[in-house]
Amino acid sequence: MIKVMIVDDMPIFREYLREAIDWAHYGFEICCEAKNGKEALDLLEVHEPDIVLSDITMPFIDGLELSELLKDKYQNTEVVLITGNSEFEYAKKAVKLGVADYIVKPFEKEELIVTLLKLKDNITKAMEV
């Protein structure tokens, strides 16, 4: 199973992500959730997720800063930013930080599933090497 962490300051969106997708059907499990980047960093050490789904705009440590910290310390963890903010500057910075994908809310859950399956394929191949 590929472990997924959800990071969003809005409980309703964390719940939506948790329930909108049949995670186990696709070979994923949600290992933990965080309400901001600071909490996510604490949980990373314990749960070691393969994929982090993160909002950008959050208190304490935002999604871009979290992505930067992850790329320094957890190079094998893939980050997908899911945000209501479609500003080009955010997307540009996300690409520079090496995030796997940038999905703008509202989105179709199929878009997220396609991204997750692509990442799962990459992670599985990397584990085989």
N, C-alpha and C positions, 0 to 999 in steps of 0.2 A: 504494500500500500504506500502510496505517495502521501506524505503529510503536508497539510495545508493550514496556515495560520491566517485568520481574518483580523484586520486591524481597521477599525472605524470608530469614530466617536459617537456615532448615532446607533443606539441599540436596535432600532427598527431595521436599519440596513444590515447589521450583523445577522439579525434574525432572518431577513430575506435571503441573504446568501446561504445561510445554514439550511434553509428549508426549500429553496427554489430548485436545487439540484439534488439528484439522487447520487450523492458522492460515492458511496460504496459501489454502485453499479459501474462507475467509470474508473474504479481502482484508486480512489482517494479517500482520505479520512481527515476530518477537521480535528487537528490535534490541540488547538487552543484558539482563544480570541483575546484581543486587547482593545481597550478603548482609546489608546493613543500610542505614539511611538515610544515613549518612555516605558510604558508597561510592556510593549512588544519586545523591547530589548531585554527586559528581565525574563520574559517567557522563552525567548530564543535559546538561551543557555540550557534551559530545562528540556524543552520539547524538540529542538533542532528540526524545524520544519523544512521541507524541500522547496515549498512555494509559499510566498507571503503575498496575500491580496490586501492592498492598503489604499485607504483614502489619502488624499494629499493634505487637505485642510483639517488639521487636528491640533489640540492644545499640546503644549510642552515640546514635543518633537513631531514635526509634520512628516508627511509621507516622503517628500524629497530628501529631507535630512536623514530619515530612517533608511532610505534606499542607499544613500551615500555611506552610512555607517555599516550597513549590511555588506556592501561590496568590499569594504575594507577587511571586515572580520569573518564574514561567512560567504566566501566567494562562490560556493556551490549552491547557495540559496537563490532561487529565482524570485524576482519581484514583479508583480503586476499591479500597476496603479489603476484604481477605479475611482473616478472622481467626477463631480458635477461641474468641474472647472475645465472649460475647453480652451483656455488661453494658450496661445502658441508658445509663449515663453516657458510655461510649465512643461509642455510636451518636449520642447527643445532640451531643457535641462534633464528631463527624464531619460531621453535618448543618450545624452552625454554620460549619464550615470550608469548606463547599461541595463536599464530595466527591460524586462522581457516583453512587456506590452503596456499600452496606455489606453484604457477603455473609458469612454465618457458616458456618464449617467444621463438620461436613462438608456439602457442597452437591452438587447435581447439576450436571454440567458444562453442561447445557442452560440452567440459570439464568445462568451466567456468559456463555454465548454470546449469550443474549438481551440482556444488559446491554451486551456489547461491540458487538453490531450496532446497538443504539440509539445508542451513543456514536459509532460510525462514521458513522451517518447525520447526526448533529449536526455532527461534524467536517467531513464532506464539504460540507454546506450552508454552514458558516462559511467554508470555503475558496473557495466560489463567489462569495461576496459581495465 
